[in-house]
Amino acid sequence: MGTSEEDYYPKKQPNQTQATNNRKHKLQMLIVVVFTNLVTLYIFAGPSLNKVKSFSGYTTQLTSSSSSSSSSLPLLASNSLSQELNTTREQLVGSQSLIAELNEKLNSSNLLVQALLVELARKNNEGSSSTDQVWEYFMEQIGNNEVKLAVGPHKLPLGKAPTTGSDDVYPTVGAGCLRLQEELAQYLTYDIGGECPVDDVFAQRLMLKGCEPLPRRRCHPKSPVGYKEPTPVPDSLWSTPPDSSIIWDPYTCKSYQCLIDRKKMPGIYDCKDCFDLEGREKSRWLYDNGALDYGIDQVLGMKPPGTIRIGLDIGGGSGTFAARMRERNVTIITSSMNFDGPFNSFIASRGLIPIHVSVSHRLPFFENTLDIVHSMHVLSNWIPDTMLEFTLYDIYRVLRPGGLFWLDHFFCIGHQLNGTYIPIIDRIGFNKLRWNAGMKLDRGADKNEWYFSALLEKPMT
């Protein structure tokens, strides 16, 4: 049996209609009160303005008289005139402060009236929605035309799309961008059709503030000088690319050898030894010790051969996990940020697929599609608990039924393990295929620092 529109939107009862009318009258009365206050402010501001004009004229007159007859005035008269001039200036400053205060109140009242008008329009269900009006008001305040074009909306040339029922298209610009008007204007300041600013660090800061994804730009990124063709696969999986393959950050390393050598340097770096493909990277995930270190072959052996085909590595460093999977005919996309190094460019040079998103970004995959999701070190106790839970639910969403989530070396403090993280994982609903926890002994048992690794499965039903 069909369902009519009236079933979803029942008719209003008389008492509901009366309540709605009462709200409309209250809003209208509130607007009248605000308008009255504005008029009052204008009336009181009028005399102040007149005073300012009279003070200004008097000052001009005194200055003119003083310049024309200063030589003939006695000293006593000159001192008296100077005191009056100083008093007049003080009064002028006070009047200007009063005007500024009145202007501020007037602007506040104006914003209140606008908010009331938007609310009244929403209550009356007339014209565009309140969200549209707030958006239009925001767009009016933006001075940078490139920002307006970037955040849309854009009209469809053939009218309404049957799939959306709208003739507008809104670009996928993060809502956080709307809170960062000055930074957004800076990011979108460039010569159209020219070369984009070299502002990768600034762009990542915007992303970490919630402006993700960033808006598109109508400019060309700067290309490296002396660029060479990449190394062919499979040799590229374990080859360090030439230095001419990227544009180096002038404030950090200026060669790949520098990035390789930094494992010997003091200081904290993100993925400190990831770029040394002849070092520890060469043996990662090859061996299974039955504890925290899982081997790739042992993990793949948990499923029928050939059923793990595509997946994601969250915060995958220089792409070594994806390289190991590539050797086993599994395609892995590696998400990474360029913290302390050109990680995305390095991953691509190995013939692998990087994706430049932060850990807070909604995973750009449809639900029930991936065979495996892996993350090492990135998902740990530095992430706020609520944000972590959202991330784990998103991983559950993109995994197909029977898909694997390999949570590799999650770091936490002892009391957090049973008190926070095990309950969160249990709430998500994964099946536990493997679970290992252990204390980080090299830091001292008194610090109570723990790791745990887990192989989790999305239920088939």
Salt bridges, closest charged atoms under 4 A:
GLU101 OE2 - LYS105 NZ 3.58
GLU119 OE2 - ARG122 NH2 2.73
GLU119 OE2 - LYS123 NZ 3.72
GLU146 OE1 - ARG218 NH2 2.89
ASP167 OD1 - LYS155 NZ 3.68
ASP168 OD1 - LYS155 NZ 3.07
GLU183 OE2 - LYS209 NZ 3.95
ASP199 OD2 - ARG217 NH1 2.98
ASP273 OD2 - ARG280 NE 3.27
ASP273 OD1 - ARG284 NH2 3.90
ASP276 OD2 - LYS263 NZ 2.18
GLU281 OE2 - ARG284 NE 2.44
ASP288 OD2 - ARG434 NH1 2.75
ASP293 OD1 - HIS409 NE2 3.08
ASP297 OD1 - ARG328 NE 2.73
ASP313 OD1 - HIS374 ND1 2.69
GLU327 OE1 - ARG324 NH1 3.25
GLU327 OE1 - ARG328 NH1 3.61
ASP371 OD1 - ARG309 NH2 2.96
ASP371 OD1 - ARG400 NE 2.52
GLU389 OE2 - ARG427 NE 3.17
ASP394 OD1 - ARG397 NE 2.68
ASP408 OD2 - HIS374 NE2 2.99
ASP408 OD1 - HIS409 ND1 2.73
ASP426 OD1 - LYS432 NZ 3.34
GLU449 OE2 - ARG443 NH2 3.55
GLU457 OE2 - LYS303 NZ 2.48
